[in-house]
């Protein structure tokens, strides 16, 4: 097709086998769109094309991806608000005839439907990181790391220590939007793990979102990248552990001492954790 259709916040470029979506940057553009930049959606990943009436004199052209085709939408699990749907292009109502033309053209090019056993849309690329309420999450493409904050992490997480998870040991990711009550990102082990805390603030395999911490445009692409890596996981090479900054270790020992004095950490736990931290020097 080779044509271009510009709407609010995005431009769609139609090709014979895909739609290239370029998201605009601006104050009114959803931050998730700005974080994504652009995405190429193969038509083999599309289940359906719809054109509907929008609000305040607009129409909306939307692609519905096949189940399992896009790690971003799999991680979102239906929690995105309509205005933040990366598959939705809003246009002025006076362009509805043109939008209808492209909708019909796309429908004629769709040849596949139903669930797919592999991702057809590229995931956001690592390395990725974001700041959660109780720690910092980072992902280098093979390993997820949680580094706890001494101002937000629970004593349970402090006792467990900073966490590192190879994608080869994970079965999936659970993402709960920070735009609803008690958002979080939880890593799911392949073996199911032992009995795990119901509350993510007590689970060392989870980070918790809060006001200004773990926003959608940071935590959702992160979750999608991890999910895609889990789906395509392979042997993970061992990476030597980097030595910590002595000042950081000293600060963590100081905070551990405060927890000990407050009765939140036992003598045995204090000694054990202090030894672990000193061993990282």
HUVEN-V331425 format. One record per run of one state. SS is the DSSP state (~ for helix, > for strand, _ for the rest). FROM is the first residue (numbers start at 1). TO is the last residue. If there is no record, write none. Layout:
{{SS/FROM/TO} {SS/FROM/TO}}
//
This chain:
{{_/1/3} {>/4/6} {_/7/7} {>/8/8} {_/9/9} {>/10/14} {_/15/17} {>/18/23} {_/24/30} {~/31/36} {_/37/37} {>/38/42} {~/43/45} {>/46/53} {_/54/57} {>/58/65} {_/66/69} {>/70/70} {~/71/76} {_/77/81} {~/82/84} {_/85/87} {>/88/92} {~/93/109} {_/110/120} {>/121/121} {_/122/127} {>/128/131} {_/132/134} {>/135/139} {_/140/142} {>/143/148} {_/149/154} {~/155/160} {_/161/162} {>/163/166} {~/167/169} {>/170/176} {_/177/183} {>/184/189} {_/190/199} {~/200/202} {_/203/205} {>/206/208} {_/209/209} {>/210/210} {_/211/212} {>/213/213} {_/214/215} {~/216/231} {_/232/245} {~/246/261} {_/262/266} {~/267/279} {_/280/281}}
//
